[in-house]
Amino acid sequence: MNREATNRTMLRVRDTIDRHYAQELDLSTLAALVPVSPDHLVRTFRSVFGETPHRYLQRRRVERAMVLLRSSDDDVLRICHAVGFTSLGTFGRLFTAIVGESPTAHRARGPLPPTHGCFAMAWGRPASFAEASPAAATAETSISEKRRDRNAP
């Protein structure tokens, strides 16, 4: 498969994750979309987007939770379940790892200012797990292939 066809198939997988982030998604289901083996999907998705499908799904869920925390009055547990997490502990740990602050601290920032949705999404989107804290940004290991290449000697 050429690079353009590979990118198109991986975009199909990413679009499916974006549409169904709140549902339970597994590698077998995603791999059947393109059709490749789950292992091949993980390797190819990582080479195209710099992170695994699972990591992308987690980040996508946290992005949605960031918006809900600042734009609704729902409690954190309800938001946790609305974005697809089943455990409040896992949600809180991942949210803090990605955003750099707890869900409660993020909510305390107050409501989102009125702006165009595309700008707010791009501005508030966490880049990756590795960039959440200064210590993580300088770590030897990174989930992003692009970061690893940039830090190579």
Sequence and secondary structure as in RCSB ss.txt:
>XXXX:A:sequence
MNREATNRTMLRVRDTIDRHYAQELDLSTLAALVPVSPDHLVRTFRSVFGETPHRYLQRRRVERAMVLLRSSDDD
VLRICHAVGFTSLGTFGRLFTAIVGESPTAHRARGPLPPTHGCFAMAWGRPASFAEASPAAATAETSISEKRRDR
NAP
>XXXX:A:secstr
  HHHHHHHHHHHHHHHHHTTTS   HHHHHHHTT  HHHHHHHHHHHHSS HHHHHHHHHHHHHHHHHHH    
HHHHHHHTT S HHHHHHHHHHHHSS HHHHHTT S  S  HHHHHHHH    GGGSSHHHHT S  S HHHHHH
H  
